[in-house]
Amino acid sequence: MVHMDSAGLILWSNDAFGRLCARSPASLQGQPLDMICLLGAPEGAPSPISGLTSHAPSGERIGWLVCIPQEGEPQPCCPIRMTHQRLGDDSILLELHDESECARLRQQLEQDRFRDDLTGLSNRQALATMLHAIHQGEQDYAALLIDIDRFKVINDFHGHSRGDETLIYLGRYLQESMGAGDHLGRWSGHEFLCLLPGRDIDQAHNLADSMRQHVRTSFQDASADGPHIVTVSIGVAVREVGDPSHEAVIARADAALYEAKRRGRNRVVNQREIGKSIFIASAEIEAALREDRLIPAYQPIVELCTRRIVADEALARIRGRDGELLPAGLFIEAASALQIAHRIDQSIVSQAIERCAQSVIDAPGRPPISHFVNISTDLLRHPRRIEAILEVARTAAARCNMACEPNKPLVVEITERELLNDPREALDILRPFLDFGLQIAVDDFGSGYSSFLYLLDLPVTYLKIEGALVQRLRHDRKARAIIQGIQSIASQLDLTTIAEFIEDEETARILTDLGVDWGQGYLFGRPRIEGEPAACEPRVPLIYSGLHQRDTCTQP
């Protein structure tokens, strides 16, 4: 910063300008600015200094600056951005900004935007950009999706700092195993993605297996309490003719990695080894999403002691081009393996929200029933999808005048198996749903070894009892005892219990005697497509809003 009079003599300068000129600020006082530095401009543009000593208005100029030290030899020039302000006494205040430093910082920020903070490798955004460019260029390539086996054990028993160190050093170790032109980055929490331009599936598989063996035999996560052997599982996929985008390649690598984990970890699986059925299902899901053939079917949930309908659950169905319905069991597992379950969740939940809002509008004054919707761990990894669902919910709530209601009639249902890894992390991700006023149900409760611990960390409202327990209830006293124990704890915690898979009256009676609150199953009705003609009826009469009615449904 420089302050000069109307004749161009320096009245004052700060230390930064003195350092730039290699002089002390005191020695610059009274010196003409043009004897201290040269100010120039791009060809054809006015000099940044021209007109400053006249009555030119305040403003900003771009140019370059060359400082002249006392020896008389100019120093190298640097680009500048100069702001000048004319003060009341006709003196001028100059601010000189070194644009070369600004450019360096901008470049650094741009580089940081594509770098993983922990490992220093390329981050997911950078990898996705590279993938898109390679795919658009119609270049053959392979993708290796590398996952650290049992990474949760490292975090839980050795601490998160140890887990971070493992990621850092393993990333470097993997990078040293790669050839020229290959690229490695951090794809997600403990997953790395390796891009191999120009490789076929056999070449990629061989490289992956070499990396896996090298990690198993040579890499050790050492610490003060002894070495911890690290292994990795790797899924291999290559570009195929007809792949619409790089996402199809990554989906196959995901499916192969899933299979490697399922087979026991510490192994490599490529897309040829997992069969074609999963990809046929994937193609059907993609087509159903494009053509709006992914639709919800609604199954009633009743209060066991009164048989009054108190809720329903939205279950995913695909309508085939021939009109037949494809039940979730034939495509949900494939969707989970291919990491596209989040797209199904978003579609079904959004449709259920719209139906919920319309039911409130169509029956003003009638208390709304609860509507259960399933979400997967895959959805929890996609915050943008969650925000899109919430935007649909906000719009729908405003339309039916429920925006200010603290508790909305929508219940987010997540299975206990999905929560098994880290319920606290799940809580952080579910927080936007909770803040909006939605409630949480834990499905398949009783299927895991640490079920009750979830109740400490999650603000659960409903427990849906594992269906296998309900199905064994009539003939297995152990199953009955377990359900009775679940009900006892739920009652003390003021939670509502829901028994699934109720198919006969005797099971319903036993559950009622045990104190289970609500029930769901074929006894009360099969999943029904909204607005479609009835194809079957429940086996018992149901009550809705105080009136007896025969609820009907279509076959699944």
C-alpha positions in Angstrom: 0.0 0.0 0.0 1.3 3.5 -1.0 0.1 7.0 -0.1 1.3 9.7 -2.5 0.5 13.4 -3.1 -0.9 14.8 -6.3 2.6 15.3 -7.7 3.4 11.6 -7.4 5.7 11.9 -4.3 5.5 9.0 -1.8 4.1 10.2 1.6 3.9 6.8 3.2 4.1 3.1 2.4 3.6 0.0 4.4 6.2 -2.7 5.1 4.9 -5.0 2.2 5.6 -2.4 -0.4 9.1 -1.7 1.2 9.9 -5.4 0.9 8.8 -5.5 -2.7 11.1 -2.6 -3.5 14.0 -3.9 -1.3 14.0 -0.7 0.7 12.8 0.5 4.1 9.5 2.4 4.1 11.2 5.4 5.7 13.7 5.7 2.8 10.8 5.8 0.3 9.2 8.9 1.8 9.5 12.0 -0.5 10.6 9.8 -3.4 8.8 10.0 -6.8 6.9 6.8 -7.3 8.2 6.4 -10.9 11.7 6.4 -9.6 10.9 3.5 -7.3 9.0 1.3 -9.7 7.8 1.1 -13.2 4.1 0.4 -13.8 3.1 -0.9 -17.2 0.1 -2.3 -18.9 -0.7 -4.9 -21.6 -0.1 -3.8 -25.1 -2.7 -1.2 -26.3 -3.9 -0.5 -22.7 -3.3 2.6 -20.8 -0.5 2.5 -18.2 -1.8 1.8 -14.7 0.0 4.9 -13.4 -1.1 7.3 -16.2 -3.5 10.0 -15.1 -3.2 9.2 -11.4 -1.6 12.6 -10.7 -4.4 14.4 -12.6 -8.0 14.4 -11.6 -8.8 10.9 -12.7 -11.6 9.2 -10.6 -10.9 6.3 -8.2 -10.9 2.9 -9.8 -9.1 -0.4 -10.5 -6.5 -1.2 -13.2 -4.6 -4.3 -14.3 -1.0 -4.2 -15.4 2.6 -5.2 -14.4 5.1 -3.8 -12.0 8.9 -3.7 -12.1 10.7 -2.4 -9.0 14.0 -0.5 -9.4 16.4 -1.2 -6.6 19.0 1.3 -5.5 21.7 -0.3 -7.8 19.6 0.7 -10.8 19.0 -2.8 -12.2 15.3 -3.6 -12.6 14.0 -6.7 -10.9 11.8 -9.2 -12.7 8.3 -8.0 -13.3 5.1 -9.4 -11.8 1.5 -9.0 -12.7 -0.5 -6.6 -10.5 -4.0 -5.4 -9.8 -3.9 -1.8 -8.6 -6.7 0.0 -6.9 -6.4 3.7 -6.4 -8.5 6.1 -4.3 -8.4 9.9 -4.5 -8.7 11.4 -1.1 -10.2 14.8 -0.1 -6.8 16.6 -0.1 -6.2 15.4 -3.7 -3.6 12.8 -2.5 -3.9 9.3 -3.8 -4.0 5.9 -1.9 -2.7 2.9 -3.9 -3.2 -0.7 -3.2 -1.1 -3.1 -5.2 -2.1 -6.8 -5.3 0.4 -9.3 -6.6 -1.6 -11.3 -9.1 1.1 -13.9 -9.5 0.5 -14.9 -5.9 -3.3 -14.8 -6.4 -2.9 -17.0 -9.4 -0.8 -19.4 -7.4 -3.3 -19.6 -4.7 -6.2 -20.1 -7.2 -4.2 -22.9 -8.7 -3.6 -24.4 -5.3 -7.2 -24.2 -4.4 -8.2 -25.8 -7.7 -5.7 -28.6 -7.1 -7.0 -29.1 -3.5 -10.5 -29.4 -4.8 -9.6 -32.6 -6.5 -7.3 -34.0 -3.8 -8.3 -36.2 -0.9 -7.5 -34.4 2.3 -6.3 -37.5 4.1 -4.3 -39.5 1.6 -3.2 -36.8 -0.8 -4.5 -39.0 -3.7 -7.2 -37.9 -6.2 -10.6 -37.7 -4.6 -13.9 -39.1 -5.9 -14.6 -35.9 -7.9 -11.3 -36.1 -9.7 -11.7 -39.8 -10.4 -15.2 -39.2 -11.8 -13.9 -36.4 -14.0 -11.2 -38.7 -15.3 -13.6 -41.6 -15.9 -16.0 -39.3 -17.8 -13.2 -38.1 -20.0 -11.9 -41.6 -20.7 -15.3 -42.9 -21.5 -16.2 -39.9 -23.7 -13.0 -40.6 -25.6 -14.2 -44.1 -26.4 -11.0 -45.5 -25.0 -10.9 -49.1 -23.6 -10.1 -49.2 -19.9 -10.4 -51.3 -16.8 -11.4 -50.2 -13.2 -10.2 -51.9 -10.0 -12.3 -51.2 -6.9 -10.1 -52.0 -3.9 -11.6 -52.3 -0.4 -9.7 -52.9 2.9 -11.0 -56.0 4.5 -12.5 -55.7 8.0 -11.5 -52.0 8.2 -14.0 -51.5 11.0 -11.8 -53.8 13.2 -8.9 -51.5 12.8 -11.0 -48.5 13.8 -12.7 -50.1 16.7 -9.8 -51.9 18.3 -6.9 -49.6 17.4 -8.6 -46.2 17.1 -9.6 -43.9 14.1 -6.1 -42.4 14.0 -4.7 -45.9 13.3 -7.3 -46.3 10.6 -6.3 -43.0 9.0 -2.7 -44.1 9.0 -3.6 -47.4 7.4 -5.4 -45.5 4.6 -2.5 -43.1 4.1 0.3 -45.8 3.9 -1.8 -48.3 2.0 -2.6 -45.7 -0.6 1.1 -45.0 -1.1 1.8 -48.7 -1.2 -0.8 -49.3 -3.9 0.4 -46.4 -5.9 3.9 -47.8 -6.1 2.5 -51.0 -7.5 0.9 -49.3 -10.5 2.4 -48.7 -14.0 2.8 -45.6 -16.0 -0.5 -44.1 -17.2 -2.5 -45.8 -14.4 -4.2 -43.7 -11.8 -5.2 -44.4 -8.2 -7.5 -42.4 -6.0 -9.7 -42.7 -2.9 -13.2 -43.5 -4.0 -15.0 -43.6 -0.6 -14.3 -44.3 3.1 -12.0 -47.3 2.8 -12.2 -47.9 -0.9 -9.6 -47.0 -3.6 -10.3 -46.9 -7.3 -7.6 -47.7 -9.8 -8.1 -46.7 -13.5 -6.2 -48.7 -16.1 -6.4 -47.2 -19.6 -5.9 -49.6 -22.5 -6.1 -52.8 -20.3 -8.4 -55.8 -21.1 -10.0 -57.8 -18.4 -7.3 -60.5 -18.1 -4.5 -57.9 -17.8 -6.5 -56.0 -15.2 -7.3 -59.2 -13.2 -3.6 -60.2 -13.2 -2.5 -56.8 -12.0 -5.2 -56.8 -9.3 -4.2 -60.2 -8.0 -0.6 -59.2 -8.0 -1.5 -56.1 -5.9 -3.6 -58.2 -3.6 -0.8 -60.7 -3.0 1.7 -57.9 -2.5 -0.4 -56.3 0.1 -1.1 -59.6 1.9 2.6 -60.6 2.1 4.5 -57.3 2.3 2.3 -54.6 3.7 1.8 -54.5 7.5 0.0 -51.9 9.4 2.7 -51.6 12.2 2.2 -49.8 15.5 3.5 -49.9 19.0 1.2 -52.8 19.9 2.5 -55.0 17.1 1.9 -55.3 13.3 -1.6 -55.8 11.9 -1.8 -57.7 8.7 -4.0 -55.9 6.1 -5.7 -57.7 3.2 -7.8 -56.3 0.4 -10.6 -57.5 -1.8 -10.8 -56.2 -5.4 -13.5 -56.0 -8.0 -12.5 -55.8 -11.6 -14.6 -54.5 -14.5 -13.9 -53.2 -18.0 -15.6 -51.0 -20.5 -18.0 -52.9 -22.8 -19.7 -51.9 -26.0 -23.0 -50.2 -25.3 -22.1 -48.9 -21.8 -24.0 -45.6 -21.6 -21.5 -44.1 -19.2 -18.7 -44.9 -16.8 -21.2 -45.5 -14.1 -22.1 -48.8 -15.7 -18.4 -49.9 -15.4 -18.2 -48.8 -11.8 -21.5 -50.7 -11.1 -19.9 -53.9 -12.4 -16.8 -53.3 -10.4 -19.0 -52.8 -7.3 -20.8 -56.0 -8.0 -17.6 -57.9 -8.4 -16.2 -56.4 -5.2 -19.4 -57.4 -3.4 -18.9 -61.0 -4.6 -15.3 -61.0 -3.5 -16.4 -60.0 0.0 -19.1 -62.6 0.0 -16.7 -65.4 -1.0 -14.5 -64.7 2.1 -12.4 -61.5 1.3 -8.7 -61.3 0.4 -9.5 -62.2 -3.2 -10.1 -60.8 -6.7 -13.3 -61.2 -8.6 -14.0 -59.9 -12.1 -17.2 -59.2 -13.9 -17.1 -62.5 -15.8 -17.2 -64.5 -12.6 -20.5 -63.1 -11.2 -22.7 -64.3 -14.0 -25.1 -62.3 -16.2 -28.3 -62.5 -14.2 -27.4 -59.6 -12.0 -26.8 -57.4 -15.1 -30.1 -58.5 -16.7 -31.8 -57.4 -13.5 -29.8 -54.1 -13.6 -31.0 -53.5 -17.2 -34.6 -54.1 -16.1 -34.2 -51.7 -13.2 -32.7 -49.0 -15.5 -35.5 -49.4 -18.0 -38.2 -49.3 -15.3 -36.7 -46.1 -13.9 -36.6 -44.5 -17.3 -40.1 -45.6 -18.2 -41.8 -44.9 -14.8 -42.5 -48.6 -14.3 -41.0 -48.7 -10.8 -44.1 -48.2 -8.5 -45.0 -48.7 -4.9 -47.4 -51.3 -3.6 -49.0 -50.6 -0.2 -49.5 -53.3 2.5 -51.8 -52.4 5.4 -50.5 -52.5 9.0 -53.1 -53.0 11.7 -53.5 -52.5 15.5 -53.7 -56.1 16.6 -56.1 -55.7 19.5 -58.7 -53.8 17.3 -57.8 -54.8 13.7 -57.9 -51.1 12.9 -55.7 -50.0 10.0 -53.2 -47.6 11.5 -50.4 -47.5 8.8 -49.2 -49.0 5.6 -45.8 -49.8 4.0 -44.7 -48.9 0.5 -43.0 -51.8 -1.2 -41.1 -51.6 -4.5 -42.5 -53.3 -7.6 -41.6 -53.2 -11.2 -44.3 -53.5 -13.8 -43.1 -55.5 -16.7 -43.9 -54.4 -20.2 -46.4 -57.2 -20.4 -48.2 -55.7 -17.4 -47.1 -58.3 -14.8 -45.6 -57.2 -11.5 -42.1 -58.1 -10.6 -41.8 -58.4 -6.8 -38.9 -56.8 -4.9 -37.3 -60.1 -4.1 -36.3 -60.5 -7.8 -34.5 -57.2 -8.2 -33.6 -55.6 -4.8 -30.6 -57.9 -4.1 -29.2 -57.2 -7.6 -29.8 -53.4 -7.0 -27.9 -53.6 -3.7 -25.0 -55.5 -5.2 -24.8 -53.0 -8.1 -25.0 -50.0 -5.7 -28.1 -48.6 -7.4 -30.6 -49.2 -4.6 -30.5 -45.5 -3.7 -32.3 -44.8 -7.0 -35.1 -47.2 -6.2 -35.4 -45.7 -2.7 -35.7 -42.2 -4.0 -38.4 -43.1 -6.5 -40.5 -45.2 -4.1 -40.2 -42.7 -1.2 -41.0 -39.7 -3.4 -44.1 -41.5 -4.8 -45.2 -42.5 -1.2 -44.8 -38.9 0.0 -47.0 -37.6 -2.8 -49.7 -40.2 -2.0 -49.5 -39.3 1.7 -50.1 -35.6 1.0 -53.0 -36.4 -1.4 -54.6 -38.6 1.2 -54.6 -35.7 3.7 -56.0 -33.3 1.1 -58.8 -35.8 0.1 -59.9 -36.4 3.7 -59.6 -33.2 5.6 -60.1 -33.5 9.3 -59.4 -37.2 9.4 -56.3 -38.2 11.4 -53.7 -39.4 8.9 -52.3 -42.9 9.2 -48.6 -43.5 9.3 -46.8 -44.4 6.0 -43.7 -46.6 6.3 -41.0 -46.3 3.6 -37.8 -48.4 3.3 -34.4 -46.9 2.8 -31.1 -48.6 2.3 -27.5 -48.0 3.3 -26.9 -47.2 -0.3 -29.2 -44.2 0.0 -27.4 -43.0 3.1 -24.2 -42.6 1.0 -26.0 -40.2 -1.3 -26.8 -36.9 0.6 -28.0 -35.2 -2.6 -30.6 -38.0 -3.0 -31.7 -37.5 0.6 -32.0 -33.7 0.0 -34.0 -34.3 -3.1 -36.4 -36.5 -1.1 -36.7 -33.9 1.6 -37.5 -31.2 -1.0 -40.4 -33.4 -2.3 -41.5 -33.8 1.4 -41.3 -30.0 2.0 -43.4 -29.3 -1.0 -45.9 -32.0 -0.2 -46.2 -30.8 3.5 -46.8 -27.2 2.4 -49.5 -28.4 -0.1 -51.5 -30.3 2.7 -50.8 -27.6 5.4 -48.6 -29.9 7.5 -45.3 -27.9 7.1 -45.4 -26.7 10.7 -46.5 -30.0 12.2 -43.6 -31.3 14.4 -44.4 -35.0 13.6 -45.1 -35.9 10.0 -47.0 -39.2 9.2 -44.0 -40.6 7.3 -41.8 -43.3 8.9 -38.3 -44.0 7.6 -37.7 -47.7 7.9 -34.1 -49.1 7.9 -33.1 -52.7 8.6 -31.0 -53.7 11.5 -28.5 -55.3 9.2 -28.1 -52.0 7.4 -27.3 -50.3 10.7 -24.9 -52.9 11.9 -21.7 -51.1 10.9 -22.1 -47.7 12.6 -25.5 -46.6 14.0 -24.0 -43.2 15.1 -22.9 -42.5 11.6 -26.3 -43.5 10.4 -27.9 -41.1 12.9 -25.8 -38.2 11.5 -27.0 -39.0 8.0 -30.6 -39.5 9.1 -30.6 -36.2 11.0 -32.2 -34.2 8.2 -35.1 -36.6 8.2 -35.5 -36.3 11.9 -35.2 -32.5 11.9 -38.0 -32.4 9.3 -40.3 -34.4 11.6 -40.1 -37.9 10.3 -39.8 -41.0 12.6 -37.5 -44.0 12.5 -38.4 -47.7 12.4 -35.9 -50.4 12.7 -36.8 -53.4 10.5 -35.9 -57.0 11.1 -35.3 -56.3 14.7 -33.7 -59.3 16.4 -31.7 -60.5 13.4 -28.4 -59.1 14.6 -26.1 -59.7 17.6 -26.2 -56.2 19.0 -29.8 -55.2 18.4 -30.5 -53.4 21.6 -27.4 -51.2 21.4 -29.1 -49.3 18.5 -31.7 -48.1 20.9 -29.1 -46.2 22.8 -27.9 -44.2 19.7 -31.0 -43.9 17.5 -34.2 -42.1 18.4 -36.3 -45.1 17.3 -40.1 -45.0 17.4 -41.0 -48.4 16.0 -39.5 -51.9 16.2 -40.5 -54.3 13.4 -39.8 -57.7 14.7 -37.8 -60.1 12.5 -40.2 -62.1 10.4 -38.4 -65.4 10.9 -39.2 -65.2 14.6 -42.9 -64.5 13.9 -43.1 -67.5 11.5 -41.7 -69.8 14.2 -43.9 -68.4 17.0 -46.6 -71.1 16.9 -44.2 -74.1 17.3 -41.1 -72.7 18.9 -41.2 -71.6 22.5 -37.7 -70.0 22.2 -39.0 -67.7 19.4 -42.0 -66.8 21.7 -39.7 -66.1 24.6 -37.5 -63.8 22.4 -40.5 -61.9 21.1 -41.8 -61.5 24.6 -38.4 -60.1 25.7 -38.4 -57.6 22.8 -41.9 -56.5 23.7 -41.0 -56.1 27.4 -38.1 -53.8 26.6 -40.1 -51.9 23.9 -42.8 -51.3 26.4 -40.4 -49.8 29.0 -38.8 -47.6 26.3 -42.3 -46.5 25.0 -41.7 -48.0 21.5 -44.3 -49.4 19.2 -43.7 -53.0 18.1 -44.8 -54.3 14.7 -44.8 -58.1 13.9 -44.4 -58.9 10.2 -45.3 -62.1 8.2 -48.5 -62.8 10.1 -50.4 -65.3 7.9 -52.8 -67.0 10.2 -55.2 -66.1 13.0 -53.4 -68.2 15.7 -50.2 -66.3 15.2 -52.1 -63.0 15.4 -53.7 -64.1 18.7 -50.4 -65.2 20.3 -48.8 -61.9 19.3 -51.8 -60.0 20.8 -51.5 -62.0 24.0 -47.8 -61.1 24.2 -48.6 -57.4 23.9 -47.3 -56.8 20.4 -48.9 -53.5 19.2 -49.3 -53.8 15.5 -49.2 -56.5 12.8 -48.6 -56.9 9.1 -48.9 -59.8 6.8 -51.1 -61.7 4.3 -53.7 -62.3 7.1 -54.5 -58.6 6.8 -53.8 -58.0 3.2 -51.2 -58.3 0.4 -49.4 -55.4 -1.1 -51.7 -53.4 -3.3 -51.1 -51.0 -6.2 -52.9 -47.8 -5.5 -56.0 -47.3 -7.6 -56.0 -50.8 -9.3 -58.9 -53.2 -9.2 -59.0 -55.7 -6.4 -57.7 -59.2 -7.1 -57.9 -60.6 -3.6 -59.2 -59.8 -0.1 -57.7 -60.0 3.4 -58.6 -63.1 5.4 -60.2 -61.0 8.2 -62.3 -57.9 8.2 -60.4 -54.7 8.9 -61.5 -51.3 10.4 -60.5 -48.0 8.8 -61.4 -44.7 10.5 -64.0 -46.3 12.7 -65.8 -48.1 9.8 -65.6 -51.7 8.9 -64.4 -52.3 5.3 -63.1 -55.0 3.2 -59.6 -54.0 2.1 -58.5 -55.5 -1.2 -55.3 -55.9 -3.1 -53.5 -57.3 -6.1 -51.3 -60.3 -6.2 -47.6 -59.4 -5.8 
